[in-house]
Structure formats: C-alpha cells, structure tokens
C-alpha cells in the first residue's frame, strides 16, 4: 500500500524534471581529419567542456548554440545553420545548491575562424583537439561518446 502511494503520488511530486541546455560542438576540417574545440569551465577545476547555456527567448536551439559559441569561445561560424547531432545528461550545480539533472542538446557548429575578442575571453581557455582526444578530456560519459562518434554523427545528421 505504502509503495503504491509513494510511487503514484509522492515521488512524482518530489522529483524535479530535467532542465535543458544547448551546447555548441564547434568543429573544423584539418589536414589529418576533423578537430573539435573545447573550452574550460569557469568554476572549480577548469574542466574541458563544450560552450553551452540555457535556451534563449526569441531563438531556437541552433540560434542559442551560435550565441554560446561566440560568447564562450569567440567562434565565428561558417554560413551553414547548426545541426542537432545528439544529447547528453549531466548533473549541474545551480546557484551553489544541490545538483540538477540537465539534458544538453548538442549542435554541430562549423567554425570559420576564432575571434580574438569575445565576452568570456578573460575567463576561459580554448583548445582544438581530435575528436578522440576531446572524448578523453571531458568528464561526462555520454559526451565522451558523442565526441568519439562525432564524424559519423555529423555525416548522419547531414543526410536527408
């Protein structure tokens, strides 16, 4: 009786739905294959991450990905609209409180060039890496998979 009450009524009230963020997987072609751009986080241990943020009013996921890529990494994108290539989940600390489950939609953003002046330039490092090296550098398991599989994910997303 108690388990049915808990599972049907109390647990759903106490559980929070996952929050959503948008990430830009910035990439370029190099002589030895594709490279992806990672940046450091601004809090804690300066982990390697993708540029990402909360959805923005007045734009869609692709537009938010472009805005985050510019603000956090100084990316000027190459004309083509970003393509959603995957999603990963992680625990985000919000306002120094308990971790919140956050689903991150990942958009591939082709980079034309990196700008020298951008909003987060004083607080972040950025580095080009081969997808396999980037997968080793990040902490989130599902993001590791997206980075390791990036060339195939991008090719599949571009097919009609």
N, C-alpha and C positions, 0 to 999 in steps of 0.2 A: 504493500500500500504506500509506504513512505517513498520507495524508489520511484513509483509511478508519479506521485505528486512532485517529487524533485525533478525528474526528467521531463515531465509535461508542463510544469508551471514555474517552478522556482529557478532552475538552471537557465532557461532562456531569458529570464528577467535579469539575471546577474551577469551573463555573458555579454561582452561588447562585440558588435560586428567589426570586421576588419576595416581599417582605414585604407585609403588608396593614395598612392603616389605615382608620379610619372617620372621615368628615367630616360636619359639620352645615352644610347650606346654609340658614341662618336667613333667613326672609322674612316680610314683612308687606304688607298692601294699603295703598296711599296714594292720594290723590286723582288723581294722574296715572299710576297703574299700580303694579305690584309694586316693592318695594325689597328688596334683599338686604343682609345685614350682613357686613362684612369686619372682620377684626381684624389687628393687626400681629403678626408673628413676634417671638419673644423673643430670638433670636440674630441676630447680624450686622446687616444693613441695615434691620431692621424692615420687611420686605416685607408687602404686603397678602396675607392668606391666609384660608382658612376655619378655624373651630375643628375640630381633628382630633386623633386619638390612636390608640393601639394597641387592638385588641379587648380587652374586659374579661371576665374569668371570671365566669360566672353571669348573663350577659345577652347579648342578640343585637345585631346591628348597629344597630337602631333605638334600643335602650337605651343603647348606647355613644354614639351621636350626641347623645342628650339630655344625657348626663353631660358630654360635651366642650363642648356649647353652654353649659351652666351654668358649668362650671369656667373656661373660657377667655373667655367673653363675657357672663356674667351673664344668660343667657336663661331666662325662664320661658315654657315653651311652652304653646300653646293646645291643649287636650284631644286633638286627633286624633293618632294614632300616626304617627311619621315614615315617609315613603315613600322607598324607594331609587329615585333618578332617573338614576344614571349612575356612571361610574367614570373616573378619570384615573390616569396613571402619572407619577411623577417620581423624581428621584434624591435620597435623603435621606442626609445625613451623620449617622451614628450613632456616638456616643462619640468624636468628633473623628477618625474613621478614614475609610477610603475610602467613596465614595457607594454606597448600597444601593438597588437598584431597588425601588420601593414602589408598589403598586397601592392606590388610595384609593377605597373605596365611598362615594358621596355620597348622603346622606339629606336630603330637604326637611323642615325643622322650622319650623312656623308659630309665630311669636312673639306671645305675649300682651303681655308687657312686658319691659323690660330692668331688671334689679335693680341697685341702686347698690353693693351689697356682694357680692363673689364672689371665689373664690380667686386668680385672676390679675389682679385689678383694678389692682395697682401696676405690672405689667409689660407691659400691652397697651393699645393704643388700639382703639377700635371706631368704625365709621362706616357709616351707611346709604347705599346707592348704588342707582341704577337698574341693572338687570342689564347693560346695555351699558357703563355706566361701570365697573362692577365687573370686567367682562371685560377692559377696558383696564388696570385697576390690577394684576391678578395677572400672574405670570411664566409659569406653566405653560400651554402651548398647549392641551392637552386640557381644562383647567379653564376657559380662556377660552371655549371652545366651549360647555361646559355652562352657564356663566353667561349667555352671549349667547342661548342657546336655552332658558333657564330657564322662561319662561311655557309654552311648548309641551311641554317635558319634564314639567312638573308636571301639565298637563292630560292628557297621555297616560298618566301613571302612575296617575291617579285613575280612569281608565276601567276598567270590569270586564273 
